[in-house]
Amino acid sequence: MSLGGIAALVASGGFFVLVLVLAVPILRVRHTIDAATGALRDVADQTTPMLERVNTTIDNVNVALNQVHTTLDGVNMQLARIDTITENVSHVSANVANLSTVVSAAAANPLVKVAAFGYGVRKAAANRRAAADEAEVREQIKQSRRKRA
């Protein structure tokens, strides 16, 4: 046996040991890959029913949103009616204030005139405060609608 043959024999032995040493991690990696493949299959099998449930939930949410939209349309119509009513009430209040002024002017007693005038002022101030409160509430409702839109 020559020196080259012995070197080849040593090299082949070293290669054999290297293959044996690398065989264990390769087998472990194979098991890891098999486990990962199984996990991916499980995820794929469970994803389809979950996506179907998500689609059903989204459909239900869309139905609920349509119902809310319809309800808001009704509320908006009622608010428009309330605006008209409050406008008419303010006109009536103004007419009552004018009428009280006429009645107080026609009264002969100065004390009655002063009392009627005070009542008219209080009434007008209360109506004005009520109108200001209603305007503020309307503005807040409009702003909250704008924020939601």
C-alpha positions as CSV (number, residue, x, y, z in Angstrom):
1,M,0.0,0.0,0.0
2,S,1.4,3.3,-1.0
3,L,1.3,6.6,0.7
4,G,-1.4,7.9,-1.6
5,G,-3.5,4.9,-0.9
6,I,-3.2,5.4,2.9
7,A,-4.1,9.1,2.4
8,A,-7.1,8.1,0.4
9,L,-8.1,5.6,3.1
10,V,-7.8,8.3,5.8
11,A,-9.7,10.8,3.7
12,S,-12.5,8.3,3.1
13,G,-12.7,7.4,6.8
14,G,-12.9,11.1,7.7
15,F,-15.6,11.6,5.1
16,F,-17.5,8.6,6.6
17,V,-17.2,10.1,10.1
18,L,-18.4,13.5,8.7
19,V,-21.4,11.8,7.1
20,L,-22.3,10.0,10.4
21,V,-22.0,13.3,12.4
22,L,-24.2,15.2,9.9
23,A,-26.8,12.4,9.7
24,V,-28.3,13.1,13.2
25,P,-29.0,16.8,12.6
26,I,-30.3,16.1,9.1
27,L,-32.8,13.5,10.6
28,R,-33.8,16.1,13.3
29,V,-34.3,18.7,10.6
30,R,-36.5,16.2,8.7
31,H,-38.7,15.7,11.8
32,T,-39.0,19.5,12.2
33,I,-40.0,19.9,8.6
34,D,-42.6,17.1,8.9
35,A,-44.0,18.8,12.0
36,A,-44.1,22.2,10.3
37,T,-45.8,20.7,7.3
38,G,-48.4,19.1,9.5
39,A,-49.0,22.4,11.3
40,L,-49.4,24.2,8.0
41,R,-52.0,21.5,6.9
42,D,-53.9,22.0,10.2
43,V,-53.9,25.8,9.7
44,A,-55.0,25.4,6.1
45,D,-57.8,23.0,7.2
46,Q,-59.0,25.5,9.9
47,T,-58.7,28.6,7.8
48,T,-61.5,27.8,5.5
49,P,-64.2,27.5,8.2
50,M,-62.9,30.6,9.9
51,L,-63.0,32.6,6.7
52,E,-66.6,31.4,6.2
53,R,-67.5,32.5,9.7
54,V,-65.8,35.9,9.1
55,N,-67.8,36.3,5.9
56,T,-71.0,35.5,7.7
57,T,-70.1,38.0,10.5
58,I,-69.4,40.7,7.9
59,D,-72.7,40.0,6.2
60,N,-74.5,40.4,9.6
61,V,-72.6,43.6,10.3
62,N,-73.6,45.0,6.9
63,V,-77.2,44.2,7.6
64,A,-77.0,45.9,11.0
65,L,-75.3,48.9,9.4
66,N,-78.1,49.2,6.8
67,Q,-80.7,49.0,9.7
68,V,-78.8,51.8,11.5
69,H,-78.7,53.9,8.4
70,T,-82.5,53.5,8.0
71,T,-83.0,54.4,11.6
72,L,-80.8,57.5,11.2
73,D,-82.8,58.5,8.2
74,G,-85.9,58.3,10.3
75,V,-84.3,60.3,13.1
76,N,-83.2,63.0,10.6
77,M,-86.8,63.3,9.4
78,Q,-88.0,63.7,12.9
79,L,-85.4,66.3,13.7
80,A,-86.5,68.2,10.6
81,R,-90.0,68.1,11.9
82,I,-88.9,69.2,15.4
83,D,-87.0,72.2,13.7
84,T,-90.2,73.2,12.1
85,I,-92.1,72.9,15.3
86,T,-89.6,74.9,17.3
87,E,-89.7,77.6,14.6
88,N,-93.4,77.8,14.9
89,V,-93.2,77.9,18.7
90,S,-90.8,80.8,18.5
91,H,-93.2,82.7,16.2
92,V,-96.1,82.0,18.6
93,S,-93.9,83.2,21.5
94,A,-93.1,86.4,19.6
95,N,-96.8,86.9,19.0
96,V,-97.6,86.3,22.6
97,A,-94.9,88.8,23.6
98,N,-96.4,91.4,21.2
99,L,-99.9,90.7,22.5
100,S,-98.7,91.1,26.1
101,T,-97.1,94.4,25.1
102,V,-100.3,95.6,23.5
103,V,-102.4,94.6,26.6
104,S,-100.0,96.2,29.0
105,A,-100.0,99.4,26.9
106,A,-103.8,99.5,26.9
107,A,-104.0,99.1,30.7
108,A,-104.7,102.3,32.6
109,N,-103.0,101.4,35.9
110,P,-99.3,102.1,35.8
111,L,-98.7,99.2,38.2
112,V,-100.5,96.8,35.9
113,K,-98.4,98.1,33.0
114,V,-95.2,97.5,34.9
115,A,-96.2,94.0,36.0
116,A,-97.3,93.0,32.5
117,F,-94.1,94.4,31.0
118,G,-92.0,92.4,33.5
119,Y,-93.9,89.3,32.7
120,G,-93.4,89.8,29.0
121,V,-89.7,90.4,29.5
122,R,-89.4,87.3,31.6
123,K,-91.3,85.3,29.0
124,A,-89.3,86.6,26.1
125,A,-86.0,86.0,28.0
126,A,-87.1,82.4,28.8
127,N,-88.1,81.8,25.2
128,R,-84.9,83.2,24.0
129,R,-82.9,81.0,26.4
130,A,-84.9,78.0,25.2
131,A,-84.3,78.9,21.6
132,A,-80.6,79.3,22.3
133,D,-80.5,75.9,24.1
134,E,-82.4,74.2,21.2
135,A,-79.9,75.8,18.7
136,E,-77.0,74.5,20.8
137,V,-78.4,71.0,21.0
138,R,-79.1,71.0,17.2
139,E,-75.5,72.1,16.6
140,Q,-74.1,69.4,18.9
141,I,-76.2,66.8,17.0
142,K,-75.0,68.1,13.7
143,Q,-71.4,68.0,14.8
144,S,-71.7,64.5,16.2
145,R,-73.2,63.4,12.8
146,R,-70.3,65.0,11.0
147,K,-67.8,63.2,13.2
148,R,-69.5,59.9,12.5
149,A,-69.7,60.5,8.7
